Amino acid sequence: MSFLPCFLCGCKLEKRTSKTGKPYFVCDPCGIQLFVRRKDGIERLDELMRAAQKNAIPF
């Protein structure tokens, strides 16, 4: 799984990767951009994605 729900509209936010290799998400309808910049945040995001996929957590 490589998406999260938008906290405003619930649309699926696909995980993207910046030029520097860092993850971010964009909601086209709302215009929200979510950037994960720090090492700890990136590690937590990866852990969340793995756990959600492993445990079939529906977002």
Distance bins in CASP14 RR format, pairs under 12 A and 6 or more apart:
PFRMAT RR
TARGET T0000
AUTHOR 0000-0000-0000
RMODE 2
METHOD distances of the structure
MODEL  1
1 12 0 0 0 0 0 1 0 0 0 0 0
1 13 0 0 0 0 0 1 0 0 0 0 0
1 14 0 0 0 0 0 1 0 0 0 0 0
1 15 0 0 0 0 1 0 0 0 0 0 0
1 45 0 0 0 0 0 1 0 0 0 0 0
1 46 0 0 0 0 0 1 0 0 0 0 0
1 48 0 0 0 0 1 0 0 0 0 0 0
1 49 1 0 1 0 0 0 0 0 0 0 0
1 50 0 0 0 0 1 0 0 0 0 0 0
1 51 0 0 0 0 1 0 0 0 0 0 0
1 52 1 0 1 0 0 0 0 0 0 0 0
1 53 1 0 1 0 0 0 0 0 0 0 0
1 54 0 0 0 0 1 0 0 0 0 0 0
1 55 0 0 0 0 0 1 0 0 0 0 0
1 56 0 0 0 0 1 0 0 0 0 0 0
1 57 0 0 0 0 1 0 0 0 0 0 0
1 58 0 0 0 0 1 0 0 0 0 0 0
1 59 1 0 0 1 0 0 0 0 0 0 0
2 12 0 0 0 0 1 0 0 0 0 0 0
2 13 0 0 0 0 1 0 0 0 0 0 0
2 14 1 0 0 1 0 0 0 0 0 0 0
2 15 1 0 1 0 0 0 0 0 0 0 0
2 16 0 0 0 0 1 0 0 0 0 0 0
2 17 0 0 0 0 1 0 0 0 0 0 0
2 23 0 0 0 0 1 0 0 0 0 0 0
2 24 0 0 0 0 0 1 0 0 0 0 0
2 25 0 0 0 0 1 0 0 0 0 0 0
2 45 0 0 0 0 0 1 0 0 0 0 0
2 46 0 0 0 0 0 1 0 0 0 0 0
2 48 0 0 0 0 0 1 0 0 0 0 0
2 49 1 0 0 1 0 0 0 0 0 0 0
2 50 0 0 0 0 0 1 0 0 0 0 0
2 52 0 0 0 0 1 0 0 0 0 0 0
2 53 0 0 0 0 1 0 0 0 0 0 0
2 59 0 0 0 0 0 1 0 0 0 0 0
3 10 0 0 0 0 0 1 0 0 0 0 0
3 11 0 0 0 0 1 0 0 0 0 0 0
3 12 1 0 1 0 0 0 0 0 0 0 0
3 13 1 0 1 0 0 0 0 0 0 0 0
3 14 1 0 1 0 0 0 0 0 0 0 0
3 15 1 0 0 1 0 0 0 0 0 0 0
3 16 0 0 0 0 0 1 0 0 0 0 0
3 23 0 0 0 0 0 1 0 0 0 0 0
3 25 1 0 0 1 0 0 0 0 0 0 0
3 26 0 0 0 0 0 1 0 0 0 0 0
3 27 0 0 0 0 0 1 0 0 0 0 0
3 34 0 0 0 0 0 1 0 0 0 0 0
3 45 0 0 0 0 0 1 0 0 0 0 0
3 48 0 0 0 0 0 1 0 0 0 0 0
3 49 0 0 0 0 1 0 0 0 0 0 0
3 52 0 0 0 0 1 0 0 0 0 0 0
3 53 0 0 0 0 0 1 0 0 0 0 0
3 57 0 0 0 0 0 1 0 0 0 0 0
3 58 0 0 0 0 0 1 0 0 0 0 0
3 59 1 0 0 1 0 0 0 0 0 0 0
4 10 0 0 0 0 1 0 0 0 0 0 0
4 11 0 0 0 0 0 1 0 0 0 0 0
4 12 1 0 0 1 0 0 0 0 0 0 0
4 13 1 0 1 0 0 0 0 0 0 0 0
4 14 0 0 0 0 1 0 0 0 0 0 0
4 15 1 0 0 1 0 0 0 0 0 0 0
4 16 0 0 0 0 0 1 0 0 0 0 0
4 23 0 0 0 0 0 1 0 0 0 0 0
4 24 0 0 0 0 0 1 0 0 0 0 0
4 25 1 0 0 1 0 0 0 0 0 0 0
4 26 0 0 0 0 0 1 0 0 0 0 0
4 27 0 0 0 0 1 0 0 0 0 0 0
4 32 0 0 0 0 0 1 0 0 0 0 0
4 34 1 0 0 1 0 0 0 0 0 0 0
4 36 0 0 0 0 0 1 0 0 0 0 0
4 45 0 0 0 0 1 0 0 0 0 0 0
4 48 0 0 0 0 1 0 0 0 0 0 0
4 49 0 0 0 0 1 0 0 0 0 0 0
4 52 0 0 0 0 1 0 0 0 0 0 0
4 57 0 0 0 0 0 1 0 0 0 0 0
4 58 0 0 0 0 0 1 0 0 0 0 0
4 59 1 0 0 1 0 0 0 0 0 0 0
5 11 1 0 0 1 0 0 0 0 0 0 0
5 12 1 0 0 1 0 0 0 0 0 0 0
5 13 1 0 0 1 0 0 0 0 0 0 0
5 14 0 0 0 0 0 1 0 0 0 0 0
5 25 0 0 0 0 1 0 0 0 0 0 0
5 27 0 0 0 0 1 0 0 0 0 0 0
5 30 0 0 0 0 0 1 0 0 0 0 0
5 32 0 0 0 0 0 1 0 0 0 0 0
5 34 0 0 0 0 0 1 0 0 0 0 0
5 52 0 0 0 0 0 1 0 0 0 0 0
5 57 0 0 0 0 0 1 0 0 0 0 0
5 58 0 0 0 0 1 0 0 0 0 0 0
5 59 1 0 1 0 0 0 0 0 0 0 0
6 12 1 0 0 1 0 0 0 0 0 0 0
6 13 1 0 1 0 0 0 0 0 0 0 0
6 14 0 0 0 0 0 1 0 0 0 0 0
6 25 0 0 0 0 1 0 0 0 0 0 0
6 26 0 0 0 0 1 0 0 0 0 0 0
6 27 1 0 1 0 0 0 0 0 0 0 0
6 28 0 0 0 0 1 0 0 0 0 0 0
6 29 1 0 0 1 0 0 0 0 0 0 0
6 30 1 0 1 0 0 0 0 0 0 0 0
6 31 0 0 0 0 1 0 0 0 0 0 0
6 32 1 0 0 1 0 0 0 0 0 0 0
6 33 0 0 0 0 0 1 0 0 0 0 0
6 34 0 0 0 0 1 0 0 0 0 0 0
6 59 0 0 0 0 0 1 0 0 0 0 0
7 13 0 0 0 0 1 0 0 0 0 0 0
7 25 0 0 0 0 0 1 0 0 0 0 0
7 27 0 0 0 0 1 0 0 0 0 0 0
7 30 0 0 0 0 1 0 0 0 0 0 0
7 32 1 0 0 1 0 0 0 0 0 0 0
7 34 0 0 0 0 1 0 0 0 0 0 0
7 59 0 0 0 0 0 1 0 0 0 0 0
8 27 1 0 0 1 0 0 0 0 0 0 0
8 29 0 0 0 0 1 0 0 0 0 0 0
8 30 1 0 1 0 0 0 0 0 0 0 0
8 31 0 0 0 0 1 0 0 0 0 0 0
8 32 1 0 0 1 0 0 0 0 0 0 0
8 34 0 0 0 0 0 1 0 0 0 0 0
9 27 1 0 0 1 0 0 0 0 0 0 0
9 28 0 0 0 0 0 1 0 0 0 0 0
9 29 1 0 1 0 0 0 0 0 0 0 0
9 30 1 0 1 0 0 0 0 0 0 0 0
9 31 0 0 0 0 1 0 0 0 0 0 0
9 32 0 0 0 0 1 0 0 0 0 0 0
10 25 0 0 0 0 0 1 0 0 0 0 0
10 27 0 0 0 0 1 0 0 0 0 0 0
10 29 0 0 0 0 1 0 0 0 0 0 0
10 30 0 0 0 0 1 0 0 0 0 0 0
10 32 0 0 0 0 0 1 0 0 0 0 0
10 59 0 0 0 0 1 0 0 0 0 0 0
11 25 0 0 0 0 0 1 0 0 0 0 0
11 26 0 0 0 0 0 1 0 0 0 0 0
11 27 1 0 1 0 0 0 0 0 0 0 0
11 28 1 0 0 1 0 0 0 0 0 0 0
11 29 1 0 1 0 0 0 0 0 0 0 0
11 30 1 0 0 1 0 0 0 0 0 0 0
11 31 0 0 0 0 0 1 0 0 0 0 0
11 32 0 0 0 0 1 0 0 0 0 0 0
11 59 0 0 0 0 0 1 0 0 0 0 0
12 25 0 0 0 0 1 0 0 0 0 0 0
12 26 0 0 0 0 0 1 0 0 0 0 0
12 27 0 0 0 0 1 0 0 0 0 0 0
12 28 0 0 0 0 0 1 0 0 0 0 0
12 29 0 0 0 0 0 1 0 0 0 0 0
12 58 0 0 0 0 0 1 0 0 0 0 0
12 59 1 0 0 1 0 0 0 0 0 0 0
13 23 0 0 0 0 0 1 0 0 0 0 0
13 24 0 0 0 0 1 0 0 0 0 0 0
13 25 1 1 0 0 0 0 0 0 0 0 0
13 26 1 0 0 1 0 0 0 0 0 0 0
13 27 1 0 1 0 0 0 0 0 0 0 0
13 28 0 0 0 0 1 0 0 0 0 0 0
13 29 0 0 0 0 0 1 0 0 0 0 0
13 30 0 0 0 0 1 0 0 0 0 0 0
13 31 0 0 0 0 0 1 0 0 0 0 0
13 32 0 0 0 0 1 0 0 0 0 0 0
13 33 0 0 0 0 1 0 0 0 0 0 0
13 34 1 0 0 1 0 0 0 0 0 0 0
13 35 0 0 0 0 0 1 0 0 0 0 0
13 36 0 0 0 0 0 1 0 0 0 0 0
13 45 0 0 0 0 0 1 0 0 0 0 0
13 59 0 0 0 0 1 0 0 0 0 0 0
14 23 0 0 0 0 0 1 0 0 0 0 0
14 24 0 0 0 0 0 1 0 0 0 0 0
14 25 1 0 0 1 0 0 0 0 0 0 0
14 26 0 0 0 0 1 0 0 0 0 0 0
14 27 0 0 0 0 1 0 0 0 0 0 0
14 28 0 0 0 0 0 1 0 0 0 0 0
14 34 0 0 0 0 0 1 0 0 0 0 0
14 49 0 0 0 0 0 1 0 0 0 0 0
14 59 0 0 0 0 0 1 0 0 0 0 0
15 21 0 0 0 0 0 1 0 0 0 0 0
15 22 0 0 0 0 0 1 0 0 0 0 0
15 23 1 0 1 0 0 0 0 0 0 0 0
15 24 1 0 0 1 0 0 0 0 0 0 0
15 25 1 0 0 1 0 0 0 0 0 0 0
15 26 0 0 0 0 0 1 0 0 0 0 0
15 34 0 0 0 0 1 0 0 0 0 0 0
15 35 0 0 0 0 0 1 0 0 0 0 0
15 36 0 0 0 0 1 0 0 0 0 0 0
15 42 0 0 0 0 0 1 0 0 0 0 0
15 45 0 0 0 0 1 0 0 0 0 0 0
15 46 0 0 0 0 0 1 0 0 0 0 0
15 48 0 0 0 0 0 1 0 0 0 0 0
15 49 1 0 0 1 0 0 0 0 0 0 0
15 52 0 0 0 0 0 1 0 0 0 0 0
15 53 0 0 0 0 0 1 0 0 0 0 0
15 59 0 0 0 0 0 1 0 0 0 0 0
16 22 0 0 0 0 1 0 0 0 0 0 0
16 23 1 0 0 1 0 0 0 0 0 0 0
16 24 1 0 1 0 0 0 0 0 0 0 0
16 25 1 0 0 1 0 0 0 0 0 0 0
16 26 1 0 0 1 0 0 0 0 0 0 0
16 27 0 0 0 0 0 1 0 0 0 0 0
16 28 0 0 0 0 0 1 0 0 0 0 0
16 33 0 0 0 0 1 0 0 0 0 0 0
16 34 0 0 0 0 0 1 0 0 0 0 0
16 35 0 0 0 0 1 0 0 0 0 0 0
16 36 0 0 0 0 0 1 0 0 0 0 0
17 23 1 0 0 1 0 0 0 0 0 0 0
17 24 1 0 0 1 0 0 0 0 0 0 0
17 25 0 0 0 0 0 1 0 0 0 0 0
17 26 0 0 0 0 0 1 0 0 0 0 0
17 35 0 0 0 0 0 1 0 0 0 0 0
17 36 0 0 0 0 0 1 0 0 0 0 0
17 42 0 0 0 0 0 1 0 0 0 0 0
17 45 0 0 0 0 0 1 0 0 0 0 0
18 24 1 0 1 0 0 0 0 0 0 0 0
18 25 0 0 0 0 0 1 0 0 0 0 0
18 26 0 0 0 0 0 1 0 0 0 0 0
18 33 0 0 0 0 0 1 0 0 0 0 0
18 34 0 0 0 0 0 1 0 0 0 0 0
18 35 1 0 0 1 0 0 0 0 0 0 0
18 36 0 0 0 0 1 0 0 0 0 0 0
18 37 0 0 0 0 1 0 0 0 0 0 0
18 42 0 0 0 0 0 1 0 0 0 0 0
20 35 0 0 0 0 0 1 0 0 0 0 0
20 36 0 0 0 0 0 1 0 0 0 0 0
20 37 0 0 0 0 1 0 0 0 0 0 0
20 42 0 0 0 0 0 1 0 0 0 0 0
21 35 0 0 0 0 0 1 0 0 0 0 0
21 36 0 0 0 0 0 1 0 0 0 0 0
21 37 0 0 0 0 0 1 0 0 0 0 0
21 42 0 0 0 0 1 0 0 0 0 0 0
22 34 0 0 0 0 0 1 0 0 0 0 0
22 35 1 0 0 1 0 0 0 0 0 0 0
22 36 1 0 0 1 0 0 0 0 0 0 0
22 37 1 0 0 1 0 0 0 0 0 0 0
22 38 0 0 0 0 1 0 0 0 0 0 0
22 39 0 0 0 0 1 0 0 0 0 0 0
22 41 0 0 0 0 1 0 0 0 0 0 0
22 42 1 0 0 1 0 0 0 0 0 0 0
22 43 0 0 0 0 0 1 0 0 0 0 0
22 45 0 0 0 0 1 0 0 0 0 0 0
22 46 0 0 0 0 0 1 0 0 0 0 0
23 33 0 0 0 0 0 1 0 0 0 0 0
23 34 0 0 0 0 1 0 0 0 0 0 0
23 35 0 0 0 0 1 0 0 0 0 0 0
23 36 1 0 1 0 0 0 0 0 0 0 0
23 37 0 0 0 0 1 0 0 0 0 0 0
23 38 0 0 0 0 0 1 0 0 0 0 0
23 39 0 0 0 0 0 1 0 0 0 0 0
23 41 0 0 0 0 1 0 0 0 0 0 0
23 42 1 0 0 1 0 0 0 0 0 0 0
23 43 0 0 0 0 0 1 0 0 0 0 0
23 44 0 0 0 0 0 1 0 0 0 0 0
23 45 1 0 1 0 0 0 0 0 0 0 0
23 46 0 0 0 0 1 0 0 0 0 0 0
23 48 0 0 0 0 0 1 0 0 0 0 0
23 49 0 0 0 0 1 0 0 0 0 0 0
24 32 0 0 0 0 0 1 0 0 0 0 0
24 33 1 0 0 1 0 0 0 0 0 0 0
24 34 1 0 0 1 0 0 0 0 0 0 0
24 35 1 0 1 0 0 0 0 0 0 0 0
24 36 1 0 0 1 0 0 0 0 0 0 0
24 37 0 0 0 0 1 0 0 0 0 0 0
24 41 0 0 0 0 0 1 0 0 0 0 0
24 42 0 0 0 0 0 1 0 0 0 0 0
24 45 0 0 0 0 0 1 0 0 0 0 0
25 31 0 0 0 0 0 1 0 0 0 0 0
25 32 1 0 0 1 0 0 0 0 0 0 0
25 33 1 0 0 1 0 0 0 0 0 0 0
25 34 1 0 1 0 0 0 0 0 0 0 0
25 35 0 0 0 0 1 0 0 0 0 0 0
25 36 0 0 0 0 1 0 0 0 0 0 0
25 45 0 0 0 0 1 0 0 0 0 0 0
25 49 0 0 0 0 0 1 0 0 0 0 0
25 59 0 0 0 0 0 1 0 0 0 0 0
26 32 1 0 0 1 0 0 0 0 0 0 0
26 33 1 0 1 0 0 0 0 0 0 0 0
26 34 1 0 0 1 0 0 0 0 0 0 0
26 35 0 0 0 0 1 0 0 0 0 0 0
27 33 1 0 0 1 0 0 0 0 0 0 0
27 34 0 0 0 0 1 0 0 0 0 0 0
34 41 0 0 0 0 0 1 0 0 0 0 0
34 45 0 0 0 0 1 0 0 0 0 0 0
35 41 0 0 0 0 0 1 0 0 0 0 0
35 42 0 0 0 0 0 1 0 0 0 0 0
35 45 0 0 0 0 0 1 0 0 0 0 0
36 42 1 0 1 0 0 0 0 0 0 0 0
36 43 0 0 0 0 1 0 0 0 0 0 0
36 44 0 0 0 0 1 0 0 0 0 0 0
36 45 1 0 1 0 0 0 0 0 0 0 0
36 46 0 0 0 0 1 0 0 0 0 0 0
36 48 0 0 0 0 0 1 0 0 0 0 0
36 49 0 0 0 0 0 1 0 0 0 0 0
37 45 0 0 0 0 0 1 0 0 0 0 0
38 44 0 0 0 0 1 0 0 0 0 0 0
38 45 0 0 0 0 0 1 0 0 0 0 0
39 45 0 0 0 0 0 1 0 0 0 0 0
39 46 0 0 0 0 0 1 0 0 0 0 0
40 46 0 0 0 0 0 1 0 0 0 0 0
40 47 0 0 0 0 0 1 0 0 0 0 0
41 47 0 0 0 0 1 0 0 0 0 0 0
41 48 0 0 0 0 1 0 0 0 0 0 0
41 49 0 0 0 0 0 1 0 0 0 0 0
42 48 0 0 0 0 0 1 0 0 0 0 0
42 49 0 0 0 0 0 1 0 0 0 0 0
43 49 0 0 0 0 0 1 0 0 0 0 0
43 50 0 0 0 0 0 1 0 0 0 0 0
44 50 0 0 0 0 0 1 0 0 0 0 0
44 51 0 0 0 0 0 1 0 0 0 0 0
45 51 0 0 0 0 0 1 0 0 0 0 0
45 52 0 0 0 0 0 1 0 0 0 0 0
46 52 0 0 0 0 0 1 0 0 0 0 0
46 53 0 0 0 0 0 1 0 0 0 0 0
47 53 0 0 0 0 0 1 0 0 0 0 0
47 54 0 0 0 0 0 1 0 0 0 0 0
47 55 0 0 0 0 0 1 0 0 0 0 0
48 54 0 0 0 0 0 1 0 0 0 0 0
48 55 0 0 0 0 0 1 0 0 0 0 0
48 57 0 0 0 0 1 0 0 0 0 0 0
48 59 0 0 0 0 1 0 0 0 0 0 0
49 55 0 0 0 0 0 1 0 0 0 0 0
49 57 0 0 0 0 0 1 0 0 0 0 0
49 59 0 0 0 0 0 1 0 0 0 0 0
50 57 0 0 0 0 0 1 0 0 0 0 0
51 57 1 0 0 1 0 0 0 0 0 0 0
51 59 0 0 0 0 0 1 0 0 0 0 0
52 58 0 0 0 0 1 0 0 0 0 0 0
52 59 1 0 0 1 0 0 0 0 0 0 0
53 59 0 0 0 0 0 1 0 0 0 0 0
END
